[in-house]
Amino acid sequence: MGELGKHEYCSEQARSENPLGIEVLATMLFGLLLLASMILSAAADDGFTLQVFGNANMDDRIDDSDLNYAWGIISGSNRPTELADANYDGKIDEADVDQIKKMIAGTAERLTIRDAQNRNVTLNLPIKRAVGANTGAIEIARGIGVDIGEVFAAVTTYAITNPEYYPELKGKVENKFGSPDYETLAILKPDLVILYNKPVKDESFDKFEAIGAPVICLDCFNKESLDGSVKILGEIFDRRDKAQELLDWYHGYIDLIRYRTVNLKSRERPKTLFYSNPDYYYPIVKARNRNSGDHWLIVDAGGENLGENLNSTTGSAEVEREWVASQNPDIIIGSINQAVNKSGYSADEDLAVSYMRTMHEKIVSDEAISKTDAAAMEKVYLICSDLNTGPMQAAGTAFMAKIIHPELFEDLDPEDILEEYLEKWQGIPYKGVWIYPPIVCSNQTALGLMP
């Protein structure tokens, strides 16, 4: 282990050192609150419309209520809806009822979805061979029980270069970001190509369609679109029950954290600057605004995002370092991209800790940033950017909550959540370097390092 040593989970050490103490009571209470939160999350309407044709009543799932609603449309008692045409033939009739029945039973041979670009795309089922040009979609697919080594014939460079995280994908064809090799993909004859939320660089709907590859766009990273993307993948791969279970798990933690922060007054929310990728941009400072998913992690964790109203459609806005000093953040959180020598699951602990320490020292000693309360109060943190995307946001939000409001979350162990996500939903052992400096718990154990 590196110089910071092998960490132990706060909850485990508390149980061994003080089996009848307040830590145990806090852990038991946290577990009960989490269970209640998961039950409420599963029972509640998720508040979005599943963009799949056959969702006749326009709610968040395909079930018997869609059959009843479709019959109501046919009989004239219900108003037609834009997703009621389950077989996508331009009319609503008994054939749509039959299609909905097949969708519920998992025997449908075709499925039409509306993707992140509002394109209606019809897929032939089952999907036997796919191109994963979207790492988030690959991760979610594995999380809902898809054999990604069997299904995905070509995957992102990110997946290829992270064999520890994606051992099933060794030897797969590499699909370079924004530069697909259409000739090679044509040879693979994929049933489906999954892009990020919009085409980039040389990605082209027309070019994919020219090689006979149905293509969809999904935003699997941001909180606002996560539920819909998970459920669409559940429908595509006939894993709807597992998709719902994953979302129930995710919302169980997010809702529990929000329950403690949602009613905080403005003055109770520490001013937080989310510094986008200082490993790429320093000494330039790019702050995340309300167009980024990171904004909502800060809000859910009980902070005030200083960059919320900065003008940028990309989610990050360049600011002068003097602006940072004038805003005087209470907390600064910077995201570091995963790499063997930086952070993340596949990180070498010694290399990654050394890199993050050096980057941290640069930031806190910066002429402008050093003047802030965040630097003075040792509230400057670096976290792996993977924590801010997809279902792993449950752990990322927990880390942020622990940083922003340690007094509200003494019973919260972000690493327990991260370990659960990796082992239960991704089927890989917990490890990695995720945060620097490590968060020190009340019993002096440190979070954020390899076990």
C-alpha positions in Angstrom: 0.0 0.0 0.0 1.0 3.6 -0.5 2.0 6.1 2.2 -1.5 6.7 3.3 -2.0 3.1 4.1 -4.7 0.5 3.8 -8.0 2.0 4.7 -10.8 0.3 6.7 -14.4 1.1 6.3 -15.7 3.5 9.0 -18.7 1.4 9.7 -16.7 -1.8 10.1 -14.2 -0.2 12.5 -16.9 1.4 14.5 -18.6 -2.0 15.0 -15.3 -3.6 16.1 -14.2 -0.9 18.4 -17.6 0.1 19.9 -20.1 -2.7 19.3 -22.8 -1.1 21.6 -21.9 2.5 20.9 -23.6 5.3 19.0 -21.9 4.4 15.8 -23.9 1.2 15.7 -27.1 3.0 16.4 -26.3 5.5 13.7 -25.6 2.7 11.2 -28.8 0.9 12.1 -30.8 4.2 11.7 -29.1 4.9 8.4 -30.0 1.4 7.2 -33.7 1.8 8.2 -33.8 5.2 6.5 -32.3 3.8 3.4 -34.8 0.9 3.3 -37.6 3.4 3.7 -36.2 5.6 1.0 -35.9 2.7 -1.5 -39.5 1.6 -0.8 -40.7 5.1 -1.4 -38.6 5.4 -4.5 -39.9 2.2 -5.9 -43.5 3.2 -5.2 -43.4 6.7 -6.5 -43.9 7.9 -10.0 -40.5 8.7 -11.4 -41.9 11.8 -13.0 -40.8 11.1 -16.6 -42.2 9.5 -19.7 -40.5 6.4 -21.0 -39.8 7.2 -24.6 -40.9 3.8 -26.0 -43.8 3.2 -28.4 -46.2 1.1 -26.6 -46.2 3.3 -23.5 -49.8 4.2 -24.2 -50.5 6.0 -21.0 -47.2 8.0 -21.1 -45.9 7.0 -17.7 -42.5 5.6 -16.8 -43.0 1.9 -17.7 -44.6 -0.6 -20.0 -47.2 -2.7 -18.1 -50.8 -3.8 -18.1 -52.0 -0.2 -17.6 -50.8 0.5 -21.1 -53.0 -2.4 -22.4 -56.0 -0.9 -20.7 -55.2 2.5 -22.0 -54.8 1.3 -25.5 -58.1 -0.5 -25.4 -59.6 2.8 -24.1 -58.2 4.6 -27.2 -59.7 2.0 -29.5 -63.1 2.2 -27.8 -63.1 5.9 -27.9 -63.0 6.5 -24.1 -59.3 7.5 -23.9 -57.5 10.3 -25.8 -54.8 9.0 -28.3 -51.3 9.6 -27.1 -48.1 9.9 -29.2 -46.6 6.7 -27.9 -49.7 4.5 -28.1 -48.8 3.3 -31.6 -46.8 0.4 -30.3 -46.1 -1.2 -33.7 -45.4 2.2 -35.2 -47.6 1.7 -38.3 -49.4 5.1 -38.1 -52.6 3.9 -36.5 -53.8 2.7 -33.1 -55.7 -0.6 -33.3 -55.7 -4.2 -31.9 -52.3 -4.8 -33.4 -50.9 -2.3 -31.0 -52.5 -4.2 -28.1 -50.9 -7.4 -29.3 -47.5 -5.6 -29.6 -47.8 -4.3 -26.0 -48.6 -7.8 -24.8 -45.4 -9.1 -26.5 -43.4 -6.3 -25.0 -44.5 -7.1 -21.5 -43.8 -10.8 -22.1 -40.4 -10.1 -23.6 -41.3 -11.7 -26.9 -41.6 -8.6 -29.2 -39.6 -8.9 -32.4 -39.5 -5.2 -33.0 -39.2 -2.1 -30.7 -39.5 1.6 -31.6 -37.9 4.1 -29.2 -37.4 7.8 -29.2 -33.8 8.6 -28.6 -32.0 11.6 -27.0 -32.1 13.4 -30.4 -35.9 12.9 -30.6 -35.5 10.4 -33.4 -37.9 7.5 -33.6 -35.8 4.4 -34.3 -37.2 0.9 -34.9 -35.0 -2.0 -33.8 -35.2 -5.7 -34.6 -35.1 -7.9 -31.5 -33.3 -9.6 -29.9 -30.1 -7.5 -30.1 -27.3 -10.1 -30.7 -24.5 -7.8 -31.8 -24.1 -4.2 -30.8 -21.5 -1.4 -31.1 -21.0 0.5 -27.9 -19.8 3.9 -28.9 -21.2 5.1 -25.5 -19.3 3.9 -22.4 -22.1 4.8 -20.1 -24.5 2.6 -22.0 -22.1 -0.3 -21.8 -21.8 0.1 -18.0 -25.5 0.3 -17.5 -26.1 -2.7 -19.8 -23.7 -4.7 -17.5 -25.5 -3.3 -14.5 -28.9 -4.6 -15.7 -27.6 -8.1 -16.4 -26.5 -8.0 -20.1 -23.5 -10.2 -21.0 -21.6 -7.3 -22.5 -18.7 -9.6 -23.6 -21.2 -11.6 -25.7 -23.3 -8.7 -27.0 -20.9 -5.9 -27.7 -18.6 -6.5 -30.7 -17.0 -3.0 -30.8 -16.6 -0.7 -27.8 -15.1 2.7 -26.9 -11.4 3.4 -26.4 -12.2 4.1 -22.8 -13.5 0.5 -22.3 -10.6 -1.0 -24.3 -8.0 0.8 -22.2 -9.6 -0.1 -18.9 -9.3 -3.9 -18.9 -9.6 -4.2 -15.1 -12.9 -2.4 -15.2 -14.1 -4.2 -18.3 -12.3 -7.6 -18.4 -15.1 -9.0 -20.6 -14.2 -6.6 -23.4 -10.6 -7.6 -24.0 -10.0 -8.1 -27.7 -13.0 -6.2 -28.9 -12.9 -3.9 -31.9 -12.0 -0.4 -30.8 -14.5 2.4 -31.8 -12.5 5.6 -31.5 -14.4 8.6 -30.1 -16.0 10.6 -32.9 -14.0 8.6 -35.6 -15.9 5.3 -36.3 -14.3 3.0 -38.9 -17.5 2.4 -41.0 -15.9 -0.2 -43.1 -14.9 -2.3 -40.1 -18.3 -1.8 -38.5 -20.1 -2.9 -41.7 -18.2 -6.2 -41.5 -19.5 -6.7 -38.0 -23.1 -6.2 -39.1 -24.4 -4.8 -35.8 -28.0 -4.9 -34.8 -27.6 -1.7 -32.9 -25.1 1.2 -32.6 -25.4 3.3 -29.3 -23.9 6.8 -29.5 -23.7 9.4 -26.8 -26.5 12.0 -26.5 -25.6 13.4 -29.9 -23.2 12.6 -32.8 -19.7 14.1 -32.6 -17.0 14.7 -35.1 -17.3 12.1 -37.9 -20.3 10.2 -36.4 -23.2 10.4 -38.9 -26.7 9.0 -38.8 -26.6 8.7 -42.6 -23.3 6.9 -42.7 -24.4 4.4 -40.0 -27.7 3.8 -41.8 -25.8 3.3 -45.1 -24.1 0.3 -43.7 -27.4 -1.0 -42.3 -26.7 -0.3 -38.7 -29.7 1.1 -36.6 -28.3 3.9 -34.4 -29.6 5.5 -31.3 -28.4 8.3 -29.0 -28.6 8.0 -25.2 -27.5 10.3 -22.5 -26.5 7.9 -19.8 -24.5 10.3 -17.7 -26.6 13.2 -16.5 -29.1 12.9 -13.6 -32.0 14.3 -15.6 -31.8 11.7 -18.3 -30.5 8.7 -16.4 -33.8 7.1 -15.5 -35.1 7.2 -19.1 -31.8 5.8 -20.5 -31.6 2.9 -18.0 -35.2 2.0 -18.8 -34.8 2.2 -22.6 -31.8 -0.2 -22.3 -33.9 -2.4 -20.1 -36.5 -2.6 -22.9 -34.0 -3.1 -25.7 -32.2 -5.9 -23.9 -35.3 -7.4 -22.1 -33.9 -6.5 -18.7 -36.7 -4.2 -17.5 -36.9 -5.7 -14.0 -33.2 -5.4 -13.4 -33.3 -1.9 -14.8 -35.9 -0.9 -12.3 -33.9 -2.6 -9.5 -30.9 -0.6 -10.4 -32.8 2.7 -10.4 -34.5 1.8 -7.1 -31.0 1.3 -5.6 -29.7 4.5 -7.1 -32.7 6.6 -6.0 -32.6 5.0 -2.5 -29.3 6.8 -1.8 -30.0 10.0 -3.7 -33.4 10.4 -2.1 -32.0 9.8 1.4 -29.3 12.5 0.9 -31.8 14.9 -0.6 -34.2 14.3 2.3 -31.5 15.9 4.6 -30.6 18.8 2.4 -33.7 19.8 0.4 -35.0 22.2 3.0 -31.7 23.9 3.8 -31.9 27.7 3.5 -29.5 29.5 1.2 -27.3 30.7 4.1 -27.0 27.0 5.2 -25.6 25.9 1.8 -21.8 26.4 1.6 -20.6 28.2 -1.5 -19.1 25.5 -3.7 -17.0 25.8 -6.8 -16.9 22.8 -9.0 -13.6 23.0 -10.9 -13.8 21.1 -14.2 -10.8 19.0 -14.9 -7.9 20.9 -13.5 -5.7 18.0 -14.8 -6.4 19.3 -18.3 -7.0 23.0 -17.8 -4.9 24.4 -14.9 -4.0 27.2 -14.6 -7.2 28.0 -16.5 -10.2 27.6 -14.3 -13.4 26.2 -15.8 -16.4 26.2 -13.5 -19.4 23.9 -13.9 -22.7 25.6 -14.4 -26.4 24.6 -14.2 -26.1 22.9 -17.7 -23.9 20.3 -16.2 -24.9 17.2 -14.3 -22.3 18.2 -11.6 -24.5 21.2 -10.7 -27.3 18.9 -9.4 -24.8 16.8 -7.4 -23.8 19.9 -5.6 -27.4 20.9 -5.0 -28.5 17.5 -3.8 -25.5 17.3 -1.5 -26.5 20.6 0.1 -24.2 23.1 -1.5 -24.7 26.3 -3.5 -23.0 26.0 -6.9 -21.1 29.3 -7.5 -21.0 28.6 -11.2 -24.7 28.0 -11.6 -25.5 31.0 -13.7 -22.3 31.3 -15.7 -23.0 31.6 -19.4 -22.1 28.4 -21.3 -24.0 25.8 -23.2 -21.3 23.1 -22.7 -21.7 22.9 -18.9 -18.3 24.5 -18.2 -17.5 28.2 -18.3 -14.0 29.6 -18.2 -13.5 32.2 -15.4 -10.7 34.4 -14.2 -8.9 33.1 -11.1 -9.5 36.6 -9.7 -13.2 35.8 -10.0 -12.7 32.8 -7.9 -11.0 34.9 -5.2 -13.8 37.5 -5.3 -16.5 34.8 -5.0 -14.6 33.3 -2.1 -15.9 29.7 -2.2 -16.2 27.8 1.1 -15.5 24.6 -0.8 -13.7 23.7 -4.1 -14.2 20.3 -5.7 -12.1 19.5 -8.8 -12.8 16.5 -11.0 -9.8 14.4 -12.2 -10.1 12.1 -15.2 -9.5 8.4 -14.6 -6.1 7.1 -15.6 -3.6 4.7 -14.1 -1.5 7.6 -12.9 -4.4 9.9 -12.0 -7.5 8.4 -10.4 -10.2 5.8 -10.7 -10.7 2.1 -10.6 -7.6 1.1 -12.5 -5.3 3.6 -10.8 -2.0 2.6 -9.4 -2.3 3.9 -5.8 1.2 5.3 -5.5 1.2 7.0 -8.9 -2.4 8.4 -8.5 -2.0 9.7 -5.0 1.3 11.4 -6.0 -0.4 13.0 -9.0 -3.5 14.1 -7.1 -1.3 15.5 -4.3 0.8 17.5 -6.7 -2.3 18.8 -8.5 -3.9 19.7 -5.1 -0.8 21.6 -4.0 -0.8 23.6 -7.3 -4.4 24.6 -6.7 -4.3 25.5 -3.0 -1.0 27.5 -3.5 -2.4 29.3 -6.6 -2.1 33.1 -6.0 -5.8 33.7 -6.3 -7.2 30.5 -5.0 -5.0 30.6 -1.9 -7.0 33.7 -0.8 -10.3 31.8 -0.5 -11.9 30.3 2.6 -11.8 26.9 0.9 -8.0 27.0 0.8 -7.7 28.5 4.3 -10.1 25.9 5.8 -8.6 23.0 3.9 -11.8 22.4 2.0 -10.3 21.8 -1.4 -10.8 18.3 -2.8 -10.1 16.4 -6.0 -12.4 13.5 -7.0 -12.4 11.1 -9.9 -14.8 12.3 -12.6 -16.3 8.8 -13.0 -18.1 9.4 -9.7 -20.2 12.1 -11.3 -21.7 10.0 -14.1 -24.4 7.4 -14.4 -25.6 5.3 -11.5 -22.2 5.7 -9.8 -23.5 9.2 -9.0 -25.1 7.6 -5.9 -21.5 7.3 -4.5 -20.4 10.6 -6.0 -23.3 12.5 -4.4 -22.5 10.7 -1.1 -18.8 11.8 -1.3 -19.9 15.4 -2.0 -22.4 15.3 0.9 -19.7 14.1 3.2 -17.5 17.0 2.0 -20.1 19.7 2.0 -22.1 18.7 5.1 -20.1 16.3 7.3 -22.3 17.2 10.3 -25.4 16.0 8.5 -23.8 12.8 7.2 -21.8 11.3 10.0 -23.5 8.0 9.4 -22.9 8.0 5.7 -20.0 5.9 4.3 -19.6 6.8 0.6 -17.1 3.9 0.1 -19.7 1.4 1.2 -22.0 2.7 -1.5 -19.2 2.6 -4.1 -18.2 -0.9 -3.0 -21.8 -2.0 -3.3 -22.2 -0.5 -6.8 -19.0 -2.1 -8.1 -19.6 -5.5 -6.6 -23.4 -5.9 -6.9 -24.1 -4.0 -10.1 -20.8 -4.3 -12.0 -19.6 -7.7 -10.8 -16.0 -6.5 -10.1 -14.2 -6.2 -6.8 -13.9 -2.9 -5.0 -10.6 -1.0 -5.5 -9.4 2.3 -6.8 -8.3 5.8 -5.8 -11.3 8.1 -5.9 -10.7 11.3 -3.8 -7.8 13.4 -2.5 -7.2 14.3 0.2 -9.0 11.4 1.8 -12.0 12.2 3.9 -11.1 11.5 7.6 -14.0 10.0 9.6 -14.7 10.6 13.2 -12.7 7.4 14.1 -9.7 8.7 12.1 -10.0 6.2 9.2 -9.6 7.6 5.7 -12.0 7.3 2.7 -10.9 7.3 -0.9 -8.0 4.9 -1.2 -7.6 1.3 -2.3 -8.5 -1.3 0.3 
